[in-house]
Amino acid sequence: MTAALVLLGVPDETRQSLCRRMIVEAHAAHRYFRRFGRSHALWGDGSLMSCALKRTVPPEPGFSDSQYCGCMEMVLHELSTWRTARQVTHGRS
């Protein structure tokens, strides 16, 4: 939800690239946390929420806001796409 709120606060044309970037940064932070036992200074502890909280988070408008719903949908879609791509890359199906 926090990632969707961050996306809500940026222009439409930058949302998808920002969403993908946050997912990649959260994954990198997760690997950093596993290796060093502490959060990454810029990207957090490896969760998408901690990565999103490093950015400006507007107030939650609720699900009656169609823009917010679209941002939630984008986060879920991009997470699913990222996971599928990683499975294919690592030989898992």
N, C-alpha and C positions, 0 to 999 in steps of 0.2 A: 504494500500500500504506500509506503514511503517513497519508493521509486516512482510510482505513478504520480504522486503529488509533485515530485521534482519535475517530471515531464510536463505536468499541467502548467508549471510556471515558466516554460520556455516556448518559443515560437513553434508552430506546427512542423515547419520544415526541418527543425533540428532534433525533434523528439526521437526518431528512430535511431539516429547515430548516437545520441546521448544514451539512450537505453542500452544499446549494444556496448558502448564504452563502459557504462557502470557495471554490466555483467562481467566483462573482461577484467575490469579493475577489482571487482569483488573476488573473482577467482584468483587473481594474482595475490591479493591480500590474504586469502585463505592459505595459499602455498607459503607465503611469508610467515604467517602465524604458525603454521606447522613446523617450519624450519627454525624460527627464532624464538617462539613461545611468547610473542608479544604482537600487538596490533601494528599495522603499517601506519605511519604518520599521516599519509594522505588518503588512504583508502579504507582504513578501519580494520576490523577483526576477521574479515572474510565473508561476512554476511552482506547481502545486497542492501539491507536496511542500513548498516553502518556506513557503507559506501555512499548511499543516498544522503545520509545525514551530514555528510561533509559538504553538502551543497545547500542552496536556499530551498527550504521546504515551505510552501504556502499552506494556509489552513485548509483542512479537508472540507470540500463542499458537500459531500454526500453523493449517494448513487443516483440522485435525481438529476445530477449534472451530467449531460451526455459526453462532454469533453473529458471529464474525469473517468467515466466508464470506458471511453476509448483508450485512455492512457493505461488503465488497468488491463484491458485486453491486449494492448501492445506489450506490456511487460510480460504477461503470461505467454504470449506468442513468441517473443524473442527468447525467453528462457527455454521454451520447448525446442525452438530451432537450434539454439546454442547447444543444448544437451544432445540432441540428435546428431548434430555435426561432430561433437566430441566422441560419441559412440562409434560413428562410422570411421573417424580418424584413428581411433584406438582399436579397431577391429572387432568391436562388440556390435551385436545386433539385437 
